[in-house]
Amino acid sequence: MTHTFLGEADITFFRPRVREYFNGTVSEIWVPADTNGARIGFLGLAEHSIDALFLDPAHRGRGAGCRLVAGTARNHADVHD
């Protein structure tokens, strides 16, 4: 779990709200994984914009965010990083 500052009650409260938000605005979600297959973040694409980008702090500065943005740009010529 990357949000160690959230308790179970917080997660229970926010989970349906986050799903509702993403269902209404985000058209694609890209999820990178580490070499063990563990998810380390996500990028949410809303039409022609990056709407959300999150990386586990332990994986920042290693290029995963750049690869996410570059991959989005390659697959969507109208998305700019």
N, C-alpha and C positions, 0 to 999 in steps of 0.2 A: 504494500500500500504506500503510495507516494504522499498522500495527504495525512500525515501522522498527527496533525493538529486537529483533525476532525474526529469526533467520537462517533460511536454507532448511531446514536440518536440524530446527529447532524447528517450523517450519510443517509439514513432513512428519510429524513426531511427533504434533503436536496435531490435525491435520486430521481423521483418523478418530475421534478421541476427542470432538471437538466435534460432529461429525455424529451420533455415537451418543448423546451427551447430548441434543441437540435432538430427535432422533427419538423419544426416550423421554418427553420432558416438554413440549415446546413444540407447541401445536396450530396456531398461526399465526405467521408472521414477516412483519412490515411493513418495507419498505425504502424510505427516502426518497432522492431524488436531487436534485442541484443543477441549475441551469438548463442545464447541458451534458449532463445525463443520467447523470452519474457518481454511483454509490452513495456516500452519505455516512454511513451507519450502519444500524442495524436495531433493531427492537423485537420481542421474542419474547413471545408470549402463551401462558400455560399455564392452560387452563381459564378461571378467573375472575381471574387475576392476571397482572400484568406480571412476567415471569420474567427478562427481560434487556433492557437498554436501552444502546445504545452509539452515540455520535456521534463522528465524526472531530473531534479537538480544534480543527481549523481552522474548523469549522462550529458550534461551541458558542456559545451566547449570541445566536443569530440566529432562534430560534423553532422550529427543526425538531423538537426534543424535545417541546416543548409541542404542536405540531401532531400528532405521533405519538400522544401520550397522549390528546389531545382526539379524534382520529379513532377510536382504539380505544374510547373511552367512548361516542362516538356510535353505533358499530356494535355495541356490547355494553353494553346498559343496566346490567348487573350488574358492570361493571368501574369502579372508582373511582380517580381520579388523586390 
